[in-house]
Amino acid sequence: MYIRISNISATVGQEVTIKGWLYNKRSSGSIAFLELRDGSGFIQAIVSKGSVTDETWAAAEAITQESSVIATGTVSEHPRKPGEYELQVRELSIVQQASDYPIAHKEHGPEFLLDNRHLWLRSKRQWAIQRVRDVVIQAVYDYFHQEGFIKIDTPIITPNACEGATTLFGIEYFDEGTVFLSQSGQLYLEAAVMSVGRAFDFGPTFRAEKSKTRRHLTEFWMMDAEATFVEHEDNMHIQEQMIVFIVARCLEKCQQELAILERPLEPLQKIHGPFPRLTYTEAIDQLHTLGSDIKFGDDLGNDDEGLLTQNSELPIFIHKWPKTIKPFYMKQDPENPDLVLNDDLIGIEGSGELIGGSQREDNYDKLKSAIEKEGLQGPEYQWYLDLRRYGSVPHAGFGLGLERTVGWICGVQHIRETIPFPRLLNRIRP
């Protein structure tokens, strides 16, 4: 009976067949301990020379790291580790013998590992990270469907910028001239929610930002959400409930993966709503007391975000920022027209900004003035203005950075490990 390792607990005492790869190997005289993986999990397979044929023992001696194998044997519980299982091998055959596998079970430099990313993905650590990533993605879908949102697919090729063209990748598009790879699906979602009420997208986005920090990629995945008749306060509530939902799902589904990553669970177990909220003005004042020389009107740097969250067990909302440093589509604060009704959610444990959101300007004249002030003229923005001409309503939304969220939950320090094939300022291969 062929099974996947993830289903092994249901087959104790039975003979099964596992198909996969050799992850690690050690031997002691007439016994070989083979750690096998099949994509769904890992298991120790024990080959005893006196209990198998000469051909099976020869295969156990000859097999090398990352060779593909088929192993048949009886499943038993691990004698000292409850919840773990072993395979007492009766028959072992090599599908393909790997030779000189370049990534040994030792320390390698990051550039070497990135050059061999196509193989590095097979390591336990990378396996665990990608599985957490999958759970985060599914949790996002489940949360939004639970809350009445539907998935809308927004275009990757766009004629205009969402937040200014300085960090866009331009491409030549037939006779249309230069168009751009999307940095956000937000504007298109705003059109969609005037039809469906609540919607989200989830896909690759691109920013030509010449940054080499551990938090930046040139290609990354973002979830954008938008909802009609939702204003500033409710928008933040939706965001915090989504984060609470995602973390709870990962704690439920990713125990093995988080253990492999040696991720302390206590910080994640403390995540609950409501999250602390500071206005931008309050944040600047607090930073000054903590020794920062940031000036009112400056964006928050990594150090500033770290100072604000250093003693917090929960992510912190920084909201109502100066209008001069935020995009044109954000709605003015009615209590102070120099500010906008926006928020950045700053994660704990050095994870940085996880979410950026805002209430959108729903007044035609104010939005048109803001677009013209930015110098964003032409037909590319006319359809966006049309949304304010035909049944405009209050609405708000936000974007979640997938890789930063996965990095925080996994306790990973560099964002390049959170995406299967990272695209960086100086890296386009493999």
C-alpha positions in Angstrom: 0.0 0.0 0.0 1.5 3.3 -1.2 1.0 6.2 1.3 2.4 9.7 1.9 4.4 10.2 5.0 1.8 12.8 6.3 -0.6 9.9 6.6 1.7 7.5 8.4 0.1 7.6 11.8 -3.0 5.7 10.5 -0.9 2.7 9.3 1.0 1.6 12.5 1.6 -2.2 12.2 0.9 -2.3 8.5 3.2 -2.7 5.6 3.4 0.4 3.4 5.4 1.8 0.5 6.9 5.3 0.6 8.3 7.0 -2.5 10.6 10.0 -2.0 14.2 11.1 -1.5 17.0 10.4 0.9 17.4 13.5 3.1 20.1 12.2 5.5 21.8 8.9 6.3 23.8 7.4 9.1 24.9 3.8 9.7 26.1 1.7 12.6 27.6 -1.6 11.5 24.8 -3.7 10.3 22.0 -1.1 10.6 21.4 1.9 8.4 19.2 4.8 9.4 17.8 6.6 6.4 15.8 9.8 6.8 13.4 9.9 3.9 11.2 12.8 2.7 8.4 12.7 0.2 7.2 16.4 0.2 4.5 15.8 2.8 6.9 15.0 5.7 10.0 13.2 7.0 10.4 9.7 8.4 13.3 7.5 9.7 13.6 4.3 7.7 15.6 1.5 9.5 17.4 -1.1 7.4 18.8 -4.1 9.3 21.3 -6.2 7.3 20.1 -9.4 8.8 16.4 -8.8 7.9 16.7 -7.8 4.2 18.0 -9.3 1.0 21.5 -8.6 -0.2 20.1 -6.4 -2.9 18.3 -4.2 -0.4 21.3 -3.9 1.9 23.5 -3.0 -1.1 21.0 -0.3 -2.0 21.1 1.0 1.6 24.9 1.2 1.5 25.1 2.8 -1.9 22.3 5.4 -1.6 23.5 9.0 -1.5 21.9 12.3 -0.3 18.9 13.3 -2.5 18.8 10.0 -4.4 15.2 9.1 -5.2 14.0 5.9 -3.6 11.1 3.5 -3.1 11.0 1.9 0.4 8.6 -0.8 1.6 8.3 -1.9 5.2 6.3 -2.0 8.4 5.3 1.2 10.3 6.1 1.3 14.0 5.9 4.0 16.6 9.1 5.6 17.7 10.2 4.0 21.0 11.2 7.3 22.7 9.3 10.0 20.8 5.5 9.9 21.1 3.8 11.0 17.9 6.7 10.0 15.6 6.9 6.9 13.5 9.5 4.7 11.8 9.6 2.4 8.8 11.2 -1.0 9.4 12.4 -1.6 5.9 11.9 -4.9 4.1 12.7 -3.7 0.5 14.6 -0.7 -0.8 15.2 0.3 -4.4 16.9 3.4 -5.9 15.0 5.2 -8.6 17.9 7.5 -9.5 21.2 7.8 -7.7 22.3 11.4 -7.0 25.9 12.1 -7.2 27.9 15.0 -5.7 24.8 16.8 -4.3 26.2 20.4 -3.7 24.3 21.3 -0.5 25.6 19.2 2.3 24.3 19.2 5.9 26.6 22.0 7.0 26.8 25.8 6.9 26.9 27.4 3.4 27.1 31.1 2.5 23.9 32.9 1.5 25.1 33.6 -2.1 25.9 30.0 -2.6 22.5 28.9 -1.3 20.7 31.5 -3.5 22.7 30.3 -6.6 21.4 26.8 -5.7 17.9 27.9 -4.7 16.4 25.3 -6.9 18.0 22.7 -4.6 18.0 24.7 -1.4 14.2 24.4 -1.4 14.6 20.8 -0.4 16.1 21.5 3.0 13.9 21.1 6.1 14.0 24.8 6.9 12.9 25.9 3.4 10.4 23.1 3.2 8.9 24.4 6.5 8.8 28.0 5.4 7.0 27.2 2.1 4.4 25.1 3.9 3.7 28.0 6.4 3.4 30.3 3.4 0.8 28.0 1.9 -1.2 28.0 5.2 -1.0 31.8 5.4 -2.4 32.1 1.9 -5.3 29.7 2.6 -6.0 31.5 5.8 -6.4 34.8 3.9 -8.9 33.2 1.5 -10.8 31.6 4.4 -11.0 34.8 6.4 -12.2 36.9 3.6 -14.8 34.4 2.4 -16.0 34.2 6.0 -16.4 38.0 6.0 -18.3 38.1 2.7 -15.5 39.2 0.4 -15.0 37.5 -3.0 -11.8 37.1 -5.0 -11.3 39.5 -7.9 -8.4 39.1 -10.3 -6.8 42.5 -11.1 -4.4 43.1 -14.0 -0.6 42.8 -13.7 -0.1 45.0 -16.8 -1.4 48.5 -16.1 -1.2 51.8 -18.0 -0.9 53.9 -14.8 0.7 53.9 -11.4 -1.1 53.4 -8.1 1.4 55.3 -5.9 3.6 57.2 -8.3 5.8 56.0 -11.2 9.2 56.2 -9.7 9.4 52.6 -8.6 7.6 51.0 -11.5 9.0 48.5 -14.0 8.1 49.7 -17.5 7.6 47.5 -20.5 6.9 48.2 -24.2 3.4 47.1 -25.1 2.8 46.8 -28.8 1.7 50.2 -30.2 0.6 51.5 -26.8 4.0 52.6 -25.7 5.2 52.1 -22.2 3.0 50.3 -19.7 3.9 49.0 -16.2 4.0 45.9 -14.1 1.5 46.4 -11.3 2.6 47.6 -7.8 -0.9 47.1 -6.4 -4.4 46.0 -7.6 -6.1 48.6 -5.4 -7.5 51.0 -8.0 -9.1 48.1 -10.0 -10.5 46.6 -6.8 -12.2 50.0 -6.1 -14.0 49.5 -9.4 -14.9 45.9 -8.6 -16.4 46.6 -5.1 -18.9 49.0 -6.7 -20.2 45.8 -8.2 -19.7 43.1 -5.6 -19.4 45.2 -2.3 -16.4 43.5 -0.8 -13.4 42.0 -2.7 -9.8 41.0 -2.4 -7.1 40.1 -4.8 -3.9 38.1 -4.3 -1.0 38.1 -6.7 2.5 39.1 -7.7 3.4 42.8 -7.6 6.5 44.6 -8.6 8.5 47.6 -7.4 11.7 48.8 -9.0 13.0 50.1 -5.7 16.8 50.0 -5.5 16.9 48.7 -2.0 19.1 45.9 -0.6 17.5 45.6 2.9 16.4 42.3 4.3 12.7 43.4 3.9 12.7 44.2 0.2 12.1 42.2 -3.0 11.5 43.5 -6.5 8.8 40.8 -7.1 6.6 39.9 -4.2 3.0 38.8 -3.4 0.4 41.1 -2.0 -3.1 40.7 -0.9 -5.3 43.8 -1.5 -8.7 44.1 0.0 -11.5 46.7 -0.5 -14.9 47.2 0.9 -17.8 49.6 0.4 -19.5 51.4 3.3 -16.4 50.7 5.4 -14.6 53.7 7.0 -11.4 54.3 8.8 -12.1 52.6 12.2 -13.8 49.6 10.7 -11.0 49.2 8.2 -8.5 48.8 11.0 -10.7 46.4 12.8 -10.9 44.1 9.7 -7.1 44.2 9.4 -6.5 43.2 13.0 -9.0 40.4 12.9 -7.4 39.1 9.7 -4.0 39.0 11.4 -5.4 37.3 14.5 -7.1 34.7 12.2 -3.9 34.0 10.2 -1.8 33.5 13.3 -4.3 31.2 14.9 -4.5 29.1 11.8 -0.7 28.8 11.6 -0.5 27.8 15.3 -3.2 25.1 14.6 -1.8 23.8 11.3 2.0 24.4 11.4 3.2 22.9 14.7 5.7 20.6 12.9 7.0 23.4 10.6 7.4 25.9 13.4 9.3 23.3 15.5 11.7 22.7 12.6 12.2 26.4 12.4 12.8 26.5 16.2 10.3 29.3 16.3 9.3 30.3 19.8 5.5 30.0 19.9 4.8 32.3 22.9 4.9 35.6 21.0 2.4 34.2 18.4 0.1 32.7 21.1 -0.3 36.2 22.6 -1.7 37.8 19.4 -5.2 39.0 20.0 -7.3 42.0 19.3 -7.6 44.9 19.7 -4.1 46.1 18.7 -2.7 49.4 20.1 -3.3 52.5 18.0 -1.1 55.6 17.9 -1.7 58.6 15.7 1.3 59.6 13.6 1.7 62.6 15.8 1.7 60.5 18.9 4.2 58.1 17.3 6.6 61.0 16.5 6.3 62.3 20.1 7.0 58.8 21.5 10.0 58.3 19.2 11.5 61.6 20.4 11.3 60.4 24.0 13.0 57.1 22.9 15.9 59.1 21.3 15.0 59.2 17.7 15.7 62.4 15.7 12.8 61.8 13.3 11.1 65.0 12.2 7.3 65.5 11.7 6.6 64.7 8.1 9.3 62.0 7.8 8.4 58.4 7.0 9.3 55.9 9.7 12.5 54.0 9.1 13.3 50.5 10.3 14.9 51.7 13.5 11.8 53.9 14.3 9.5 50.9 13.8 11.7 48.8 16.0 11.7 51.5 18.8 7.9 51.8 18.7 7.3 48.0 19.0 10.2 47.0 21.1 8.1 46.5 24.3 4.8 45.6 22.6 3.4 42.1 22.5 1.0 43.2 19.7 1.4 44.8 16.3 0.8 48.6 16.5 -1.4 50.7 14.2 0.2 54.1 13.3 -2.7 56.1 11.7 -3.6 59.6 10.5 -0.4 60.4 8.7 0.5 63.8 7.0 -1.2 64.0 3.6 2.1 65.3 2.0 3.8 62.0 2.3 0.9 59.7 1.3 -0.7 58.8 -2.0 -3.3 61.0 -3.7 -6.3 58.6 -3.2 -6.4 58.8 0.6 -9.3 60.6 2.3 -8.5 63.7 4.3 -9.1 63.6 8.1 -12.2 65.8 8.7 -10.7 66.9 12.0 -7.4 68.0 10.3 -7.2 68.4 6.5 -3.4 68.2 6.7 -3.8 64.5 7.7 -5.3 61.5 6.0 -7.4 58.6 7.3 -4.8 55.9 6.7 -2.9 53.4 8.8 0.3 51.3 8.8 0.3 48.2 10.9 3.8 47.7 12.3 4.6 44.1 13.3 6.4 43.0 16.4 9.8 41.2 16.6 11.4 43.4 14.0 9.0 42.3 11.2 8.3 45.9 10.1 5.2 47.2 8.2 2.9 44.3 7.5 -0.1 46.3 6.2 -0.8 49.6 4.7 -4.4 50.8 4.4 -6.7 53.8 4.2 -10.1 55.1 3.6 -10.3 56.3 0.0 -11.3 59.7 -1.2 -14.9 59.3 -2.4 -15.6 63.0 -3.4 -15.1 63.6 -7.2 -13.9 67.1 -7.0 -11.4 66.5 -4.1 -10.0 63.4 -5.9 -9.7 65.2 -9.2 -7.8 68.0 -7.5 -5.5 65.6 -5.8 -4.7 63.7 -9.1 -4.0 67.0 -10.9 -1.8 68.2 -8.1 0.3 65.0 -8.5 0.6 65.7 -12.2 -1.2 62.5 -13.1 -3.1 63.6 -16.2 -4.6 61.7 -19.0 -7.3 59.0 -19.7 -5.6 56.5 -17.4 -7.2 58.1 -14.4 -10.6 59.1 -15.9 -12.1 55.7 -15.3 -11.0 55.9 -11.7 -12.7 59.3 -11.4 -15.8 57.8 -12.9 -16.2 55.7 -9.8 -16.9 59.0 -7.9 -19.4 60.2 -10.5 -21.8 57.2 -10.6 -23.0 56.2 -7.1 -19.9 57.0 -5.0 -19.9 55.7 -1.5 -17.5 55.7 1.5 -15.0 52.8 1.1 -11.7 51.7 2.4 -9.1 49.0 1.9 -5.6 47.8 2.6 -2.7 45.7 1.4 -0.9 42.9 3.2 2.6 41.9 2.3 2.7 38.1 2.1 6.4 37.6 2.5 6.8 39.9 5.5 3.9 38.2 7.2 5.4 34.7 6.5 8.8 35.9 7.7 7.3 37.2 11.0 5.3 34.0 11.7 8.3 31.8 10.8 10.8 34.0 12.7 12.9 34.4 9.5 15.2 37.4 9.5 15.5 37.8 5.7 12.6 38.1 3.4 14.4 36.2 0.6 13.7 32.9 2.3 10.0 33.4 2.4 9.4 33.2 -1.4 10.3 30.2 -3.5 12.5 32.1 -6.0 13.4 35.6 -4.7 14.0 38.4 -7.1 16.4 41.0 -5.7 18.1 44.1 -6.9 21.1 42.0 -8.0 19.5 38.6 -8.5 17.2 37.2 -11.3 18.3 33.6 -11.3 17.5 30.7 -10.9 
